[in-house]
Amino acid sequence: MTSVPALKLTSGAEIPQLGLGTARVPDEEIRRIVAEAIGLGYRLIDTAAKYENELGVGQGIADSGVPREDLFVTTKLRGADQGYGPTLQAIDDSRERLGLDYLDLYLIHWPLPRLDRYVDSWRAMEEAVALGKVRAIGVSNFLPEHLDRLAAETTTVPAVNQIEIHPHLPQRELIAENTRRGIVTESWSPLANANDLLKAPELTEIAAAHGCSVVQVVLAWHLRQGLVVIPKASHPDRLRQNLDALGVQLTDEDVDRIATLDTGTRAGGQDPATHEEF
Ligand SMILES: NC(=O)c1ccc[n+]([C@@H]2O[C@H](COP(=O)([O-])OP(=O)(O)OC[C@H]3O[C@@H](n4cnc5c(N)ncnc54)[C@H](OP(=O)(O)O)[C@@H]3O)[C@@H](O)[C@H]2O)c1
């Protein structure tokens, strides 16, 4: 079984560098996928209240039979639950749906700056850590101005900032900004949700040279940068293939070629400064 390297978080915990994404997959299907993925060696599972599949994710975890302490489970606060009291309640609700006493990582899903509630949510998340309900807290889709506000008004540095990253949107500046603050960067839609990116001839040629798939080239590109990566896949052969990307070593020349694919394009067009979802 492939063993996944881990990165140290500010909380002291370790996060596996490659895990499973679960967006847009309903309960019954994700139950099967999560159990299969854990059986193959995945230990990091990423879900969110917004995905409405925490129940299925929790069932898949239970089906896997792997001890709780060997797994790293992330879920996220949906926009509708921002604010101090609603956030404390949302954490309990997620724990209950997942069937878990504690969450390894809890993220604010989107900053929703117009609401101006993410600082209150953060204070509730600090409280949940003190109560032992959550091991580490972090953010998602936060821009430097949002990180600045948390730094100015609260005491805990986010363990993670989960942001959209793929070769069309390499986000070098935001990664550097996270690193400067001690925040681990996690890539969402790391394959650009399997859009045209995967047809780029540059990637096909690099893959042929390494005798691997295009998807493995893209995942290796994330891993080489020290990013945590959470591709979503539905079939065991893809789950295995994605895990095996840990064995692909890109050259500096490959990385330079991949840099030419930067178009600044967001796969789903969601700009964190303005995107709202509840
Ligand atoms: N924080 C946020 O705001 C946010 C936003 C979006 C996503 N996320 C997280 O990030 C995770 C990943 O992002 P994503 O699901 O949007 O997209 P993604 O992981 O970039 O791409 C998923 C797509 O790639 C395909 N795929 C996976 N492995 C493959 C392989 N080896 N060969 C060919 N195709 C392959 C999948 O197909 P099949 O499924 O058909 O196998 C699926 O269509 C999500 O699931 C979620 O957990 C977070």
The ligand as a Gaussian input file, in Angstrom:
#p B3LYP/6-31G(d) Opt

LIG

0 1
 N      -12.802000      24.893000      -0.788000
 C      -13.506000      25.037000      -1.893000
 O      -14.123000      26.074000      -2.136000
 C      -13.539000      23.908000      -2.872000
 C      -14.070000      24.126000      -4.145000
 C      -14.063000      23.050000      -5.054000
 C      -13.538000      21.820000      -4.674000
 N      -13.069000      21.643000      -3.395000
 C      -12.512000      20.329000      -2.949000
 O      -11.515000      19.927000      -3.866000
 C      -11.833000      18.628000      -4.365000
 C      -11.292000      18.412000      -5.767000
 O      -11.826000      19.355000      -6.655000
 P      -12.918000      19.006000      -7.775000
 O      -13.698000      17.844000      -7.332000
 O      -13.643000      20.287000      -8.053000
 O      -12.094000      18.687000      -9.083000
 P      -10.738000      17.893000      -9.458000
 O      -10.317000      17.019000      -8.347000
 O       -9.791000      18.904000      -9.989000
 O      -11.243000      17.026000     -10.686000
 C      -12.194000      16.016000     -10.548000
 C      -12.448000      15.427000     -11.916000
 O      -11.254000      14.769000     -12.357000
 C      -11.583000      13.460000     -12.790000
 N      -10.441000      12.576000     -12.474000
 C       -9.900000      12.331000     -11.272000
 N       -8.871000      11.482000     -11.363000
 C       -8.765000      11.160000     -12.678000
 C       -7.889000      10.321000     -13.406000
 N       -6.918000       9.640000     -12.796000
 N       -8.050000      10.249000     -14.758000
 C       -9.020000      10.964000     -15.378000
 N       -9.880000      11.776000     -14.737000
 C       -9.745000      11.879000     -13.400000
 C      -12.806000      13.074000     -11.995000
 O      -13.542000      12.095000     -12.694000
 P      -14.444000      10.972000     -11.969000
 O      -14.986000      11.552000     -10.710000
 O      -15.499000      10.687000     -12.992000
 O      -13.566000       9.790000     -11.698000
 C      -13.551000      14.393000     -11.929000
 O      -14.313000      14.601000     -13.101000
 C      -13.366000      18.602000      -4.272000
 O      -13.900000      17.330000      -4.465000
 C      -13.576000      19.217000      -2.924000
 O      -13.308000      18.263000      -1.909000
 C      -13.045000      22.670000      -2.500000

